[in-house]
Amino acid sequence: MRAARVDDHGTDRARTGEQRDRQRYHGDVRPLLGYGKPEVERLAGRLLVVQYGETGSIGNGDYEQEIRSAVRARGIDPASLFPSRHLQSLVVGKRET
């Protein structure tokens, strides 16, 4: 697992988008807003089985590989746009509680 930055927080969304999504999905769409990454990982580790690995080495629902391919098709090295050793996470199961 990579060392987390102290200021690494979940993404923030505009309030109008949050209100729209709350109405659409009938609930809070940002329940972890304000929690740092270490706390989110601790909570996830208690409830979920999470696999970590570098981009491309584990399956994921992320669109980063598609973006890398499109950038490469334009003759640009995607390594210049993405951090090296970019770690991804993938939930692969639920822990028995």
Protein Blocks (a to p, Z undefined) as FASTA:
>chain_A
ZZddfklccddddfklmmmmmmmnopafblmgoiafklmmmmmmmmpccddddehiaccf
bfklmmmmmmmmnopafklmpcehiacdddfbdcdZZ
